[in-house]
Amino acid sequence: MIEAQKVIEIAEKILEGSDMFVVDCKASPAGEIELLIDSDTAVKLDDCARINRAIEAELDREVEDYSLLVASAGIGSELKLLRQYRKILGGSVEVLLKDGIKILAKLDEANDEGITISYEEKQVVEGKKRKQTVEVTKEYKWEEIKYVKEYLDFK
């Protein structure tokens, strides 16, 4: 079985000097390898094909049969690296907390401890009969978060 770490090392050598980076790699016992890459700008289809060919040139199908998929970490996929968070600072994200609460918000900050997000929420305001919409800014530690995804609103 080809190890995911070996594929990551090959891919990192190929991506050296570019703004692209490895997000994740999974290798199954059946020889199915999936490599996810991202970029500070954009990942093109040609980039995925070029990386796929370069990795295949490093691996030997005669020794072990495998299937290789090189893909871009898409908008709907979970953010895994701090570099991905920094790329979308100021953008909209979907946050699912471990307690099951889902929040659509603006990503204000991301660091080693967690993230800071801001969103509108209806709250009781003293002196008002109805709930008022207020801007809320909250920090969440990584331990509290199940996942964060980039969110596109098509309205």
C-alpha positions in Angstrom: 0.0 0.0 0.0 1.3 3.5 -0.9 1.4 5.6 2.2 -0.3 9.0 2.2 2.8 10.6 3.7 4.9 9.5 0.7 2.4 11.2 -1.6 2.4 14.3 0.5 6.2 14.5 0.4 6.2 14.2 -3.4 3.5 16.8 -3.8 5.2 19.3 -1.5 8.4 19.0 -3.6 6.4 19.6 -6.8 4.5 22.6 -5.2 7.7 24.2 -3.8 8.1 27.8 -4.9 4.4 28.1 -5.9 1.5 29.5 -3.9 -0.1 26.1 -3.8 0.0 23.8 -0.8 -1.2 20.3 0.3 -4.4 20.3 2.4 -4.9 16.6 2.9 -4.1 13.2 1.5 -6.0 9.9 2.0 -4.7 6.5 0.9 -6.9 3.4 1.2 -5.7 -0.2 1.4 -7.3 -0.7 -2.0 -4.8 1.7 -3.6 -7.1 4.7 -3.9 -5.2 7.9 -3.3 -6.9 11.3 -3.0 -4.8 14.4 -2.7 -6.4 17.7 -1.9 -4.5 20.9 -2.7 -5.3 24.6 -2.3 -3.7 27.9 -3.3 -3.5 31.4 -2.0 -5.0 32.5 -5.3 -6.7 29.8 -7.3 -6.1 26.2 -8.3 -6.7 25.5 -12.0 -7.6 22.2 -13.6 -4.3 22.3 -15.5 -2.5 22.5 -12.1 -4.2 19.4 -10.8 -3.4 17.5 -14.0 0.2 18.6 -13.9 0.6 17.6 -10.3 -1.1 14.2 -11.0 1.3 13.5 -13.8 4.3 14.5 -11.7 3.3 12.2 -8.8 2.6 9.3 -11.2 6.1 9.8 -12.6 7.5 9.3 -9.0 5.4 6.2 -8.2 5.8 2.8 -9.9 2.6 1.1 -11.1 4.6 -2.1 -11.7 5.4 -2.4 -8.0 1.9 -1.4 -6.8 -1.4 -0.6 -8.6 -3.2 2.5 -7.5 -5.6 5.2 -8.6 -4.7 8.8 -8.0 -7.0 11.7 -7.8 -5.6 15.2 -7.4 -8.3 17.8 -6.6 -8.7 21.3 -5.3 -10.2 21.8 -1.9 -13.5 23.2 -3.0 -15.6 25.9 -1.5 -17.9 23.4 0.2 -15.1 21.5 1.9 -14.0 21.9 5.4 -11.1 24.2 6.1 -8.2 22.3 7.6 -5.2 24.6 7.6 -4.7 28.0 9.2 -3.4 29.2 5.8 -6.9 28.4 4.3 -8.5 30.5 7.1 -6.2 33.4 6.5 -7.1 33.4 2.8 -10.7 34.0 3.5 -10.5 36.5 6.3 -13.4 38.9 6.0 -15.4 36.4 4.1 -18.5 34.3 5.0 -18.1 31.0 6.8 -20.4 28.3 8.1 -19.3 27.1 11.6 -20.6 23.9 13.2 -19.9 23.8 16.9 -19.5 20.4 18.7 -22.7 21.1 20.6 -24.6 21.1 17.3 -25.1 24.8 16.8 -24.6 26.0 13.2 -23.6 29.7 12.7 -23.3 31.6 9.4 -20.9 34.5 10.1 -18.0 36.7 8.8 -14.6 35.4 9.7 -12.7 38.2 11.5 -9.6 36.4 12.7 -8.0 32.9 12.8 -4.9 32.0 14.9 -3.4 29.0 16.7 -6.0 29.2 19.5 -9.2 29.5 17.4 -11.3 31.9 15.4 -13.2 35.1 15.9 -16.5 35.5 13.9 -19.1 38.2 13.8 -22.8 37.9 12.9 -26.2 39.5 13.4 -28.4 38.1 16.1 -31.8 39.1 17.5 -31.5 39.9 21.2 -33.6 41.5 23.9 -32.5 45.1 24.3 -33.4 46.9 27.6 -36.1 49.5 27.0 -37.4 47.9 23.8 -40.5 45.7 23.5 -39.2 43.6 20.5 -36.0 41.9 20.0 -33.5 44.0 18.1 -30.9 42.8 15.6 -27.4 43.4 17.1 -23.9 42.7 15.7 -22.3 39.9 17.8 -18.6 39.1 17.8 -17.5 35.8 19.4 -14.3 33.8 19.8 -14.3 30.0 19.6 -11.5 27.7 20.5 -10.6 24.9 18.1 -11.8 22.4 20.7 -15.3 23.8 20.5 -15.5 23.6 16.7 -16.5 20.5 14.7 -15.9 22.2 11.3 -15.7 25.5 9.4 -16.5 25.8 5.7 -16.3 28.8 3.4 -19.9 29.9 2.7 -21.3 31.5 -0.5 -24.6 33.2 -0.4 -26.3 33.2 -3.8 -29.0 35.7 -2.9 
